[in-house]
Amino acid sequence: MQILVVSDTHGDYVTFRRLVMSKPKAEVVIFCGDGSDDLDNVKNYFPDKMFIGVRGNNDWCSSLPQKEIRVIAGKTFYITHGHLEHVKYGLSELKSAARRQNADVILFGHTHVPYTEYDNGMWIMNPGSLRRFDLSYGLIDIQNNQILVNTAYFNA
């Protein structure tokens, strides 16, 4: 199973839509906040894909949850924007919250900086931002109970 991870689109639903179009094998799209209107717009173009989203600190009127705990392909995902876990000051609070949920994968945004780490049995990813100059995103492949995590740049 392939999962596309996006965050911090901040109003650029056109680039978001083009990225989803460029990844036809992605069955699931996970959005880590700050652009919930973009998520609403984009998911209308792709009714065959599953979309999961959380709200960010700039999604003031969003009805999306602050965080999501989801099991996808047998793996537990802890999904958040990261502002409530103060990720700009370190990841210890985020990691602790995810460990309490027995997460296999942590996904967060907020910093606009792509990041991946494997920490004691847990994958941690920030896909970066689809806004500004360095358009970045994340891809997760789960096959044979193995998780492969990558961040990449998108040439819109």
MOZI-V866259 format. One record per residue. D_LAST is the distance of its C-alpha to the last C-alpha in Angstrom with 2 decimals. Layout:
D_LAST, D_LAST
//
This chain:
24.30, 20.63, 19.38, 15.88, 16.24, 14.23, 15.63, 15.64, 13.10, 15.65, 15.08, 11.34, 11.96, 9.42, 6.45, 9.35, 10.29, 7.28, 7.68, 11.35, 11.25, 9.89, 12.87, 15.84, 18.38, 17.82, 20.88, 20.56, 17.90, 19.27, 18.26, 19.92, 20.26, 19.41, 17.75, 20.25, 19.84, 16.14, 17.53, 20.21, 17.96, 15.58, 18.56, 20.19, 17.77, 18.62, 22.40, 22.85, 21.02, 22.74, 21.17, 22.81, 22.23, 24.09, 24.28, 23.53, 25.53, 23.66, 24.07, 27.53, 28.36, 26.71, 29.02, 27.01, 29.10, 28.93, 28.67, 28.77, 30.69, 29.71, 30.93, 28.39, 29.54, 32.57, 30.81, 31.11, 28.01, 28.47, 25.55, 25.56, 23.59, 25.90, 27.32, 30.60, 30.92, 30.34, 27.67, 27.17, 30.73, 30.62, 30.20, 33.89, 34.09, 31.03, 32.44, 35.86, 34.68, 32.77, 35.80, 38.03, 35.96, 36.14, 32.37, 30.88, 27.36, 26.43, 23.04, 22.44, 20.07, 21.23, 20.92, 17.10, 17.92, 17.09, 20.51, 22.43, 26.18, 28.94, 32.01, 35.24, 33.97, 31.00, 27.26, 25.49, 21.75, 19.59, 15.91, 15.13, 12.89, 9.61, 10.74, 11.28, 10.23, 10.17, 7.96, 10.40, 11.99, 15.16, 16.64, 20.36, 22.43, 26.03, 28.38, 32.13, 32.27, 30.06, 26.91, 24.07, 21.61, 18.45, 15.66, 12.49, 9.34, 5.83, 3.78, 0.00
//
